[in-house]
Amino acid sequence: MENSLKFNGGQLELFERSATDAMSMDEFATWLSEYSGSGISEVLQIAAFMLCCDVISQDIGKSTLRLRERIDSSRSTIVHPENHPIAGLLALEPNDRHTWYEFSEMMIYWGCLTSNSYAGIIRNSHGDPLEVIPFQSSRVMQKVNGRDIFYDVHAATQQEAALLGNYSASFPERNMIHVRGRMINGMDGYSTITAGDTTLKTGKLINRFRSQLFNEEGLTRGVFTREKEGSLDEQAFQRLRDQFRILMNKFHKSVEPIVLEDGIKFQAISSNPAEIELSKQFEAQINDICRLLRVPPHKVFLMSGTKYENLETLEKAYVGDTLIPIAKRFEQRYSKALLSRDDRLRYFFEYDRTEMTLRDTKLETERVIRAVERGVITFDEARAELGWNQLPGVSGSARMIPSNMIVVDENNTVLISASTVSEDAKQSDQTEDDNPDKVKSIEPALRLVN
């Protein structure tokens, strides 16, 4: 058993929970509702909403977070771990418990749920960041003193206390990364759960109806009618009712058909799933939830209306309109909290944009080949794009430039002039002139440069 602290009316109350029993999803949702705030358990039980949060957090979390250095207004370079302590922190792990993927995924997940993500910074005596610890949004409480803001964090389980180092801690604003989206009051983000309350409640009602329908084995409610005039006497009615009870039990157990007699008919008084278009309502609800979180439906495996031809366009729109704005929100907060004012003029955080997109192997290979043929990248850079090792020696540092092109510098000074027809080409031309049966042709040539 574990001893944990729960807040009740501003007081810390000790409670116990087994740390060894595995939680089912229902138990986890109930636990979140009790100890993490109202509404979380309900939305997590709506599969489409949970999948949308999963997709966004995983797509950004899988992208490598790097520290970059500005070269000029349009160019930057990756900072190596040995050249800056923050780059070294990014190359290792944010704290003793998490990897950077887990850290990013948790921060973005809570950002999707509540539009507020929190992470505390542990610094050394010189003010340098040593650890960055993510917190559940419901564990953090803001306190304002004049223009100063403090964040009180309270652990509710032993695991959280082990991560925090205590059951409670207070962080000044400079030591708390508070990422907020959909900010209205200038302090906190407006929760997605609150903003989409109507949509989420509709989804919950549809899920409840489907559950009840399958719990009742899809039975349709109705009444029995009799065409003959007059009513049944009490004894006949009781006898028929007992017979129907026996037949219904047999129907449930062995699906034995019920045969009606004496002119008795069954008339349905409730709509079946086909009549109320339950599947269409369910798909429409998934689309509404996807719009709420700005996720294309095919990301949650709703493939209706999605074709392979427009899949790349949908992916690009998803990355540009959903992932990059969320990523920039986190990048700027990381820079503000982890870098000094002088460092922010030179360095910045960035999630790798190319790792967010759906990469087509064929198109990616063709893009690399075109870049090599145009001399944009070296052989080693091309091999790195394809995930291969560098060539031995300096052979991989060469690049290819079409022989009919001229390389100039920023002052238009010619560095490499366009080559004339080579001796081999001249000899080839001479041979072709001697042999009129052959068609003369000169193919564009590529040359290697260092």
Secondary structure, DSSP 8 states (H G I E B T S, - for coil): -EEEEEEETTEEEEEEE-SSS---HHHHHHHHHHHS-TTHHHHHTSHHHHHHHHHHHHHHHTS-EEEEEESSSS-EEE--GGG-HHHHHHHS-SSSS--HHHHHHHHHHHHHHHSEEEEEEEE-TTS-EEEEEEE-GGGEEEEEETTEEEEEEE--SHHHHHHHTSSEEEEEGGGEEEEESSBSSSSSB--HHHHTHHHHHHHHHHHHHHHHHHHTTT---EEEEE-SSS---HHHHHHHHHHHHHHHHHHHHH-------TTEEEEE-S--TTTTTHHHHHHHHHHHHHHHHT--GGGGT--TT--HHHHHHHHHHHIIIIIHHHHHHHHHHHHHHHS-HHHHTTEEEEE-STTTS---HHHHHHHHHHHHHTTSS-HHHHHHHTT----STTGGG-EEEETT--EE-TT--EEE------HHHHHHHHHHHH-TTS-------EEEE-
